[in-house]
């Protein structure tokens, strides 16, 4: 029977799995062992659907494992053919898995997102740029020429981008010294910075405090949100 795979751990991990139920079939969660490694699995359904209760079951296993020791969490939906296939993967990647487990021991992931209120930043740009004010007045209520409307849009977009780049640089520069690794995702319309940080557990409180202080010191309409501690998906 195919197996749903949650994570890889060392055999020294406590593996407190008795009360956990797996994704899909709600079968018992168990460990498949090979050498010094374990894969945490359950029987897999014929099709894995992205249902809320399955996502919650997946996350419950990850949180239990990570709360008790280092693990390499797999993303939702990973299925292997059978136990032999799982052991083959463990054997093939044994050295790499062991190294990553050692690197993640006593460390936690935090996700940091930077949010900027669009209305606030646009208001600030209009107030601070004489040319933008002129164009804004000229094109208000549908007036102005096509060239003026085009220039206004280009100026606003460029200035928003410049400010987001500056803010992102400030956030990353402030948090990077507190982490042992970082993973930066591309900025988006929603977030001017979206980054994951791997932090020594003993510095977790310092890291979250730095995020709060950073957010408090940013301009009006700008906020830094921190999530975690989390299983280290971004670094496994």
N, C-alpha and C positions, 0 to 999 in steps of 0.2 A: 504494500500500500504506500502511496506517496505521503511525504511528510512535509508539514509546514515548519519552517525553521525560523526561530526567533533571534538567536544570538549564539556566540561562541564564548566559552569561558575556559578557565583552567580547571583541572580536576580537584584542586584544593578549594574551589568555590563552595559555599554551603549548599547551594542548589535547593532552597526551600520552595519546592514546587507542588507539594501534595494538595494544596487547596486551590490551585489554579486550573482553569479550564481553557482549552485552546480555541483558536479561531475556527469558525464554521461549524464543525461537528461537536464542539464542546467536549472533546475527548481530553483525557488527562495529559498534562504537560510533563514531559520526561526528558532525560538526558541520554544522548548517544555518545559513548566514550571511545576515544582512540588515543593511545599514548597518554600524554599529559594534558590533552584537551577534551572538551565536551562541546557538543552542539545541543542546544535546548530546542526540543521539537514537540509537535503533537500530530495526530493523524490529520491529514489535509482533506478538505472537501473536494469534490470534483471540480468545482469552480470557486475561486476566491473572489467574493464581492466586497466592494467598499461600503459595507454597512456599518452603522455607528457602533453596534455592539461588538463587531469584529475588530474595529479600530481600538475600541476600549479594551478588549481582551488582549490584543497585541501590546498595547501600552502598559497594561497591568503587569504582564510578564517582564517587560523591559525595566519597569520601575522596581519590581521586586529584585531582579537580578542586580541592577546597578546599586540598589540600596545596601546589598550584602557584600559587594566586592566588584572588582573590575570585570567588564564584559565587553564584547564587541557586538553591538546591536545591529541587526539587519533591518532594512527598510520593510515596510508592510508588503506582504505578497510573495515572499521568497519560498519556493516549493522545490523539494528534491525528490528524486524518484523513489528512493527507499533508504534504509539504514546503511547499506553498502555504499551507496552514492555519497551519503553524508560523510562516512568514514574516509572515503577516498579524498574528499575535499579537505578534511582535517589533516590527513597525512601529507597531501601535496603542499599545503600551505603552512605546515606546522611551525617552521622557524619564523615566518612572517607573522603568524597569529600570535605566537608567544612574545615576540618583540613588541607588537602593538599593545598587548595586554599589559606588559611591563610599563610601557610609556603612559598608559591611561590609569594606572593604579593610583588611587588617592587624588584623582583629578576629576573635574566636573565641567560640563559645557554650559555656557550661558549664551543666549541669543540677544543681540542688541539691535533695536530698530529705531531709526530717527524719523520723526514725523514733523512736517511743517504745514501749518495752516495756510492754505492757498490764498484765501482772502487777505490774511494779514501780510503775507509777503508781497502780494500785488499792490496793496495799499502803500507799503513802505517804498516800493520801487517808484510808484507815481509821485510820492512826496519828495523823494531824494533825487530824481532825475528830471531836469528841466525839459529835455527833449521829449521824454515820455509824457510829461504833463501837457506839453503843447499838442502832441499827437492825440492824446486821450481827449482833450477838449475838442480838437478838430473833428474827430470821428465819433464823438458821442451821439447817441440816438441815430446812428446810421449815416452820419454826414462824413465829409472828407472824401479824398480821392482814393482810388484803389491803391496807389503807391503809398499813401499815408497809412492806410490800414495795414498793408503788408509790412511796412517798416515798424509800425507799432507792435505787431505780432512778433516780428523777429527780435526786436529789442527786449520785449518782455520775456520771451523764451530764453534768450541768451543770459539775461540778468538773473532769472530764476535758476538756470543751470549753474552760473558762477557762484551764486550764494549757496546752493546745495553742495557744490564741490568743496567750498570753503568750510561749511559746517561738517561735512563728512570727514575732511582732513583733521579738523579739531577733535572730533570724537575718536577717531582711530588713533591719533597721536597720544591722546590722554589715556586710552585703555590698553594699548599695546604693551606698555611696560609691566602691566599687572598680569599678563597671560603668558603661557608657555607656547601657545600656538593660536593662530587666527585663520578663519576662512571667510573671505569677503564675497558676497553675492553682488551682482550688478545692481546699481541703484535703479529705482523704478519711480513711476509717477506717485506711488503711494509712500515709498520710503526713500529718503535721501541717503540713508546708510542702512545696510542689512548685513550684519556680521555675526559670526559665531566665534566664541573664544573658549579655549581650553584653559582652565584655571586650577591651580593647586587648591585642594580642598581647604587647606589652612588659610588661604587668601580669599576664599569665596565671599566672606562678609566685607572685606576691604574692597573687593571688586564691585559688589552691588552698591556699596556706599559711594564709591567713586562715580558710578552711573547716576545716582540720585543727585549728587553735588554737581555733576556736569550738566544735567538737565536743568537744574535750578539756575545755573549761570548762563544759560543760552538766551537769546532774544525772545521777546514775546511771540507766541505762536509756534515756538519750536520745542519739541519734547523728545527726550530719549527714554525709550521703554526697554526694560530688561526682563527676560524670561529665563527661569532656571532656579536651581540647578536641574539639568536635563541629562539623560543618557547621551553619551558622546557620538551621536549619529554622524556629525560632520567630520569626525576625526578617526572613526573606526576603519 
